[in-house]
Amino acid sequence: MGPKTPLRYKKYNKIDQSQIQLWGLTQRWSKRTRNWVIPTLSAWARILALTEPENWSPHACRAATRIFISTMKPPQAQLFLSVVLLDAIREDIQEHKKLNVQYYEALKRALYKPGAFFKGIIFPMLDQGCTLKEAAVVASILAKVKIPVLHASAALLRIAEMDYTGPNSLFIRVLVDKKFELPYKVVDALVFHFIRLSNTYKARNRGESDRLPVLWHQSLLVFVQRYGSDLTPDQKDALLDVVRATPHAQISPEIRRELVNSVVRGAPRDDVSEDFEMA
């Protein structure tokens, strides 16, 4: 008579018996290495749950992230990031008020698949509602790591459709400050984002001012500094009206100066003409 199957296996009766036996072997491994074979299995998601990822050490989570990001397609990597890594980093920040370096390196590794990173980490954070501290940690990684412009453009389009929160404005500022050559569609969406929020923003808590927060003004300033020359005359006039209606004592004069002194979309730019003359 062979060994009995543990009770906790019964609800996973659709998993092949050989895979259950393999999982039994992996349970004897150290937490750093027991995840390595899982991405190659057909029922990897259910077997992953059996390994109790909520109890993994930071080192184990980093090692698993490296393997899953390297071996899996973007949709599967996105699932891993959203159900394992995201919960781990948010819990760690909440408990320690900072992020363990192993989790930080895991997030950097996750950006090797930028589409999965945005869909598995950033968008769920913003949809669920995250703290400014959590957003600042993840945004610091975005600021350091190179991101393909197509993925950044898609992310900006998605965030521009959201209502105002501090984390939303922070991610917009960080992505815009990377100085991508954004398509006009993205530039137009961001212009509409700033105009819409200036007309609809209301304080969420009693006692707070209905004036737009500093983070919104900062993200608008970075936007016009980087893309002022990609705006149409009508867009510049609309943003000048926004600044006039919702001013900030220190930031609004800078925004106004950038809008007034930059050329309009399609006009020759000073830096381009100078390069041509030197050539």
N, C-alpha and C positions, 0 to 999 in steps of 0.2 A: 504494500500500500504506500503510495507516494505521499509527499508532504502536503498538508492542507494549504489551500489558498487563504491568505489572511482575509478577514471580514471586510477590510477597507477596499479590497480589490473588487468586491461583488458588484458595486454600482458601475464599474468599468468593464462589464462583461463583454462588451463589444471589442475590446482590445485583444489582439492576438496573444495567446498564452506565451509564446516565445518572447514577446515584448515585455510581458509582466515579469518573466524570469530575468530578462535583461535589466529591467528596473530594479529587481531585487538585488542584482549585483551592484548596480550603481549606488544603491543605498549604503553600501559598505565603503564606498570611496570617500575621499575627503570632500568637503563642500567646495573646494576650489576646482575639482575636476569632474564631478559627477554629471555635469551638464553636457559634456563634449559629444556624446553619441546621440543625444536626443534629437537635434535638428534633422538627422538622417532618417528618422522613423516616420511612418505614415500617420500615426496617431500622436504626433509629437506634442500637441497642445494638452491633451489629457494626461499624457505621461509627465509633462512639465508640471502640471498641477500636483501630481503625486509627489514630486520632489520638494513640495512646500517652499516655493521661492520666497514667501514672506519671511522665512527664517534664514535665508542665505546671509552669509557675511558680506560686507562690502567687497572684499576681494573676490568672492565667488560670483557676485553680481557683475563685476567688471569682466571676469573671465568668460562668463556666459554671454555677456553682451558682445564681446569680441567674436565669439564663435557664431552666434546667431546672425550678427550683422554680416559676417564674412560668407556664410554658407546659405543663407535663406534669401528668397526673393522679397522684394519690397513689401507686398501685402502681409506675408508671414512675419517679416521683421517688424512691421508696424504693430501687429498684434502683440508680439513679445514686448515691445517698448511700452505699449499702453497698459498692459496688465501686469508687468513685472517691474521694469525700470522706473516708470513714472511714479508708481506708488512708493517705491523704495526711496527715491530722492525727496519726495514731498514729506514723507514721514521723518526722514533724517534731518531735513531743514527745520521742521516743526519741533523736533526734540532737542536739537543741538544749536539752533539759530545760525547754523552754517552747514555747508555740505562737505561730507567726507571726501578726501581727495580721490579715493577709489571710485566713488560715484561720479565725481567730476570727470575723471578720465573715461569712465563708461559713456557719459554723455558725449564727449568729444569723439569717441569711437563710433557712436550711433550716427553722427553726422556724415559718416561714409556713405550712408543711404539717406540723403537729405529729404527725399519725399516721405519716407517712413518716419523720419525724425519730426517733420512738421505735423504729419497726421497722427503720429503716435505719442508725441510729447507736447508740442506747443498748442495745437488746436484743442486737445482735451483739457489742458490747463486753463485756457481762456474760456472754453465753454462751461467748465465746471466752476470757474471762479477761483483764482489763485491769489496769493498774497503778493505784494510788491517785492518782498524779499525773494520769493520763489522765482518770480519773473526776472529779477535782477541777476540771479545766479545763472539761469539758462541763457539770458540775453548776453551775459559776459562771454559765453562760449560762442554764440553767434558772431560776436564782434571779433573773435580771434581766429576763427576757422573760415577758410574759403568756401563759398557756397555758389553753386551754379546760378546764373541770373534767371533761368526759367523757373527754378524752384522758389527763388526769392520773390519773383514777380507774382507767382501764384499765391504765395503766402500773403503778400501785401494786398492783393485783391480780396482775399478772404477776410483779413483783419479789417480792411477799410469798410467792409459791410457791417461790422459789429458796432454796437453802441459803445459809448465812452467808458473805459475803465483805465486806471493807472497802468496796469500791465499792457493793455492794448497799445497805448501811446508809447510806452517804453519800447516794445518790439518794433513799432513803426519807426521810431527814431533810430534804433540800432541798425535796422535793415537799410533805411534810407542813407545812413551815414557811411555805408560800405561803398557808396559811389558807383553803383551799377549803372549801366546804360539801359535804363528801364524803357520798355515800350510806352508809347504815348497813352495807350489804353490804361496802363497802371498809373501814370502821372495824372490822367484825368480822373481816375477813381479816387486818388488821394486828395485832389482838389475838392471833389464833391464831398469826401469824408469830412474835411475841415469845415466846409460851408454848412453841411448838414448838422454837425454837432454844435456849431455856434448858434444855430437856430433852435435846436431841440434840447440842449443840455439842461438838466435840472438836478439839483443836489439830491443825493439819495437819502441822506440822513438829516433829521431836524437839527437846526443850529448851524449847518454848513452853508456857506455862501453859494448862490447860484452862478457865480462867476466861474468861468472855465479854469480848471486847475493849472498849475505851473507846468506839469508834464505835457499837457496839450500844447501850450505855448512853445515849449522847448522843441517838441516834435515838429511843429509848424515852422519854427525858425530853421531847423536843420533841413527840412524839406525845401524851403525857398533858397537856402544857401547852395544846395546841391542841384536843384532842378529849376531855379528861377528862369533860366534861359530856355527852358522847354515849355513854358507857359504861354498861352495865347493872351492877347491884350484883354479880352473879356475875363479870362481867369484871373489875371493880375488885378483888374478892377474889382472883381468879386472878393478876392482875398484882402485887398485894401479896405473894402467895406467891412469885412469881418474884423480886421484889426481895429478899425474905427469904432465898431459897435461893442467889441469885447476886448478892451485894451489891457495890457500889462505894463506897468510903469517902466520896467527895465528891458523887457524883451520886445515889446511891440515896436519901439523905434528901430531896432535892428531888423525886424521883419520888413518894416516899411522901406528901409534903406535898400535891402536886397531886392525887393520888388521893383523899386523905382530905377535902380542903377543897372539892372541886368537887361539884356536884349530880350526880344520876344521870340517865340517859336518860329524857326525858319529863317531868322535874320542871321547875317554873318556874325561870328563871335570874334572878339578881339584876339583871344589866344590862338584861334585858327588862322586869322589873317597874318599875325606876326610870324607864325611858323612858316607860312607860305612865302613871305618876303625873305626870310632868312635862307630858305631853300633856294 
